């Protein structure tokens, strides 16, 4: 009886893995599939982050490391002219960039998602049309809009003048009052399809019974949206908000294409990405590596910290829905 039991175990195992096949532990299978992604992530994400942190604590003369600087590079960024002014100005522009994009892009994206969800006519075509721009590189989008908004031969001003709105034909990217709002509008236009798709998927996941119950209780369309639909969209709103924040505080390509490396005119469109580029490759001098690495670390710490706080906040909101 004991021998029969001992012999039955290998047979059961052989039956699980197949006749003649060797049993492979699960962790090895997971390692085979996860190791390539882990290597790529380590090489292109972890290693540059660790290198930047290391470089930021040393003094540099060109590409030669000369000594330990401690927090000296960070202090220089916040106390030496012109960095002490440019850092805070660029940070303020990033905050405006994020706030304007959130307000326009996500509000319009939610509106489009609601309209497509309710009516659905031409849904596939419209989804493809709205999502196509964010598949194009921001540099290309920026250069195209720079041509469209050109005050000399651009079609935007030509159209305004043809409609008799000569006073509206402005040097959009050459005026300090309009340059940043225009860049924000172009950025929102490019990415409006992203929140639209996420909100569309979230709306499709809301049970129809909830809206029917609201109508039976006498709720208006606005009340049903505010009390039923909007709270249930909290997970999608959280994802869109965090990703929009990360993308806008890392903005570079679009602003560089539309305003150049200095954030013209007169620095009115300067953002942290442009400042990092200038410190690292144009204006940093012999201390370029140390100071640009310090700026990169500050950007990472701020973006990562705020993203964690925002994610934690939205998760608490989600738990209250259960």
C-alpha positions in Angstrom: 0.0 0.0 0.0 2.8 2.4 0.9 4.7 1.5 -2.3 1.5 2.2 -4.4 1.3 5.7 -2.8 4.9 6.4 -3.5 4.6 5.4 -7.1 1.4 7.4 -7.7 2.9 10.8 -6.9 5.4 10.8 -9.8 2.6 9.6 -12.1 0.3 12.5 -11.0 3.2 14.9 -11.6 3.9 13.4 -15.0 0.2 13.8 -15.8 0.3 17.5 -15.0 3.4 18.3 -17.1 2.6 16.0 -19.9 4.1 12.6 -20.9 7.9 12.8 -21.1 8.1 16.5 -20.3 10.3 17.9 -17.6 8.7 19.8 -14.7 9.7 23.5 -14.7 9.2 25.6 -11.5 6.9 28.5 -11.9 9.5 31.1 -10.8 11.7 30.1 -13.8 8.9 30.7 -16.2 8.2 34.1 -14.7 11.9 35.0 -14.8 12.2 34.2 -18.5 9.3 36.5 -19.3 10.2 39.3 -16.9 13.9 39.4 -17.2 14.1 41.2 -20.6 11.7 43.9 -19.4 13.6 44.2 -16.2 16.9 44.6 -18.0 15.6 47.2 -20.4 14.0 49.1 -17.4 17.3 49.0 -15.5 19.5 50.1 -18.4 17.3 53.0 -19.6 15.5 54.1 -16.5 17.2 53.0 -13.3 20.8 53.5 -14.4 20.3 57.1 -15.7 18.5 58.0 -12.5 21.2 56.6 -10.3 23.9 58.2 -12.4 22.3 61.6 -12.3 22.0 61.4 -8.5 25.7 60.4 -8.3 26.8 63.2 -10.7 24.8 65.8 -8.8 27.0 65.4 -5.7 30.3 66.1 -7.4 32.2 69.1 -8.9 33.0 68.9 -12.6 35.3 70.6 -15.0 33.9 69.7 -18.4 33.6 65.9 -18.3 36.2 65.5 -15.6 35.1 64.9 -12.0 37.2 67.0 -9.7 35.8 66.5 -6.2 32.9 66.0 -3.8 30.5 68.9 -3.8 27.8 67.7 -1.5 24.7 69.9 -2.0 26.7 72.6 -3.7 25.2 72.0 -7.2 21.7 72.2 -5.7 22.6 75.4 -3.8 24.0 77.0 -7.0 20.8 76.3 -8.9 18.8 78.1 -6.2 21.2 81.0 -5.4 23.4 81.8 -8.4 22.2 84.2 -11.1 20.6 83.5 -13.5 19.6 80.1 -12.3 17.9 81.4 -9.1 15.4 83.3 -11.3 15.1 80.8 -14.1 14.3 77.8 -12.0 11.3 79.4 -10.2 10.1 81.0 -13.4 10.2 77.7 -15.3 8.5 76.0 -12.4 5.7 78.5 -12.4 5.3 78.1 -16.2 5.1 74.3 -15.7 2.4 74.8 -13.1 0.4 77.0 -15.5 1.1 74.5 -18.3 -0.3 71.7 -16.2 -3.3 73.7 -14.8 -4.3 74.9 -18.3 -4.0 71.5 -19.9 -6.0 69.8 -17.1 -8.8 72.4 -17.4 -9.0 72.3 -21.2 -7.9 68.8 -22.2 -9.6 66.8 -19.6 -12.8 68.8 -19.6 -13.2 68.6 -23.3 -12.1 65.0 -23.4 -14.8 64.1 -20.8 -17.4 66.1 -22.9 -16.5 64.2 -26.1 -16.6 60.9 -24.2 -20.1 61.7 -22.9 -21.3 62.7 -26.3 -19.9 59.6 -28.0 -21.3 57.4 -25.3 -24.7 58.9 -25.5 -25.2 59.2 -29.2 -22.5 56.9 -30.7 -23.0 58.0 -34.3 -19.6 57.8 -36.1 -18.0 56.8 -32.8 -15.1 54.8 -34.3 -14.2 57.4 -36.8 -14.3 60.3 -34.2 -12.2 58.3 -31.7 -9.6 57.6 -34.4 -9.6 61.3 -35.5 -9.2 62.6 -31.9 -6.5 60.1 -30.9 -4.4 60.5 -34.1 -2.6 63.7 -33.0 -1.1 62.2 -29.8 0.5 59.5 -31.9 2.6 62.1 -33.6 5.8 63.3 -32.0 5.4 66.6 -30.1 8.3 68.1 -32.1 6.4 67.6 -35.3 3.2 69.0 -33.8 5.1 72.0 -32.6 6.7 72.8 -35.9 3.4 72.4 -37.8 1.6 74.8 -35.5 4.4 77.3 -35.7 3.9 77.4 -39.4 0.1 77.6 -39.0 0.4 80.5 -36.5 3.1 82.4 -38.5 2.0 86.1 -38.6 3.4 86.6 -42.1 2.2 83.6 -44.1 0.3 81.4 -41.6 -3.3 80.4 -42.6 -4.7 81.2 -39.1 -4.1 84.9 -39.4 -5.0 84.8 -43.1 -8.4 83.3 -42.2 -9.0 85.8 -39.4 -8.2 88.7 -41.8 -10.5 87.2 -44.5 -13.3 87.1 -42.0 -12.8 90.8 -41.2 -11.2 90.1 -37.7 -8.0 92.0 -38.4 -7.7 92.9 -34.7 -7.5 89.2 -33.9 -4.6 88.5 -36.3 -1.8 88.6 -33.7 1.8 87.4 -33.5 0.6 84.5 -31.4 4.0 83.1 -30.5 5.8 86.5 -30.5 3.7 88.2 -27.8 4.5 87.5 -24.2 0.8 87.7 -23.3 -0.3 85.0 -25.8 2.7 82.7 -26.3 2.2 80.4 -23.2 -1.7 80.2 -23.6 -1.2 79.2 -27.3 1.3 76.5 -26.4 -1.1 75.2 -23.7 -4.0 75.1 -26.2 -1.9 73.2 -28.8 -0.8 70.8 -26.1 -4.4 70.2 -25.0 -5.4 69.8 -28.7 -2.8 67.1 -29.2 -3.7 65.1 -26.1 -7.4 65.5 -25.9 -8.0 62.0 -27.4 -6.1 60.3 -24.5 -8.6 61.2 -21.7 -11.4 60.8 -24.1 -10.5 57.1 -24.6 -10.1 56.5 -20.9 -13.3 58.2 -20.0 -15.1 56.3 -22.7 -13.9 53.0 -21.3 -14.9 54.1 -17.8 -18.4 55.2 -18.9 -19.0 51.8 -20.7 -18.2 50.1 -17.4 -20.9 51.9 -15.3 -24.0 49.6 -15.0 -27.0 51.1 -16.7 -29.1 50.3 -13.7 -27.5 53.1 -11.8 -28.7 55.7 -14.3 -32.2 54.1 -14.5 -32.5 54.2 -10.7 -31.5 57.9 -10.7 -34.2 58.7 -13.4 -36.8 56.8 -11.4 -35.9 58.9 -8.4 -36.6 62.0 -10.4 -33.0 63.2 -10.9 -32.3 65.5 -13.8 -29.6 64.8 -16.3 -27.1 67.1 -14.5 -28.0 65.6 -11.1 -27.5 62.1 -12.4 -24.1 63.1 -13.9 -23.0 64.9 -10.8 -24.2 62.3 -8.2 -23.8 59.0 -10.1 -21.6 59.3 -13.2 -18.8 61.6 -12.0 -18.1 59.8 -8.7 -17.9 56.5 -10.6 -15.3 58.0 -12.9 -12.9 58.7 -10.0 -10.5 55.9 -11.0 -10.3 57.2 -14.6 -10.0 60.8 -13.4 -7.1 59.8 -11.1 -5.2 58.0 -13.9 -5.7 60.9 -16.3 -4.7 63.5 -13.7 -1.5 61.8 -12.6 -0.4 61.0 -16.2 -1.2 64.6 -17.3 0.8 66.0 -14.4 3.8 63.8 -15.2 3.7 64.6 -18.9 3.3 68.3 -18.4 6.1 68.7 -15.9 8.4 66.8 -18.3 7.3 68.9 -21.2 10.1 69.6 -23.7 9.5 68.7 -27.4 6.4 70.8 -28.1 7.7 73.9 -26.3 11.1 73.6 -27.9 9.6 73.4 -31.4 7.3 76.4 -30.8 9.4 78.6 -28.7 13.0 77.5 -29.0 15.5 76.6 -26.3 15.1 79.9 -24.5 11.3 79.8 -24.2 10.8 82.9 -26.2 9.6 85.6 -26.3 11.5 86.9 -23.3 11.3 83.5 -21.4 7.5 83.6 -21.3 7.3 80.0 -22.3 10.3 78.7 -20.4 9.8 75.4 -18.7 11.9 73.1 -16.6 12.7 70.8 -19.6 14.1 73.7 -21.6 16.1 74.9 -18.6 17.6 71.5 -18.1 18.6 71.4 -21.8 20.2 74.8 -21.6 22.1 74.0 -18.4 23.3 70.7 -19.8 24.2 71.7 -23.3 24.3 75.5 -23.8 24.8 77.6 -20.7 26.1 75.3 -18.0 29.8 75.9 -18.7 32.3 73.7 -17.0 29.8 72.8 -14.2 27.2 71.7 -16.7 27.1 68.0 -15.7 26.8 68.7 -12.0 24.2 71.4 -12.2 22.1 69.7 -14.8 22.1 66.5 -12.9 21.0 68.4 -9.8 18.1 69.9 -11.7 17.1 66.5 -13.1 17.1 65.0 -9.5 15.0 67.9 -8.2 12.5 67.4 -11.1 12.3 63.7 -10.4 11.8 64.1 -6.7 9.1 66.6 -7.1 7.2 64.8 -9.9 7.6 61.4 -8.1 6.5 62.8 -4.8 3.4 64.6 -6.0 2.4 61.6 -8.2 2.5 59.4 -5.1 0.4 61.8 -3.1 -2.1 62.2 -5.9 -2.3 58.4 -6.4 -2.9 57.9 -2.7 -5.6 60.6 -2.6 -7.5 59.1 -5.6 -7.2 55.6 -4.1 -8.8 56.8 -0.9 -11.6 58.4 -2.9 -12.1 55.1 -4.8 -12.4 53.1 -1.5 -15.2 55.4 -0.4 -17.2 54.4 -3.4 -17.3 50.7 -2.4 
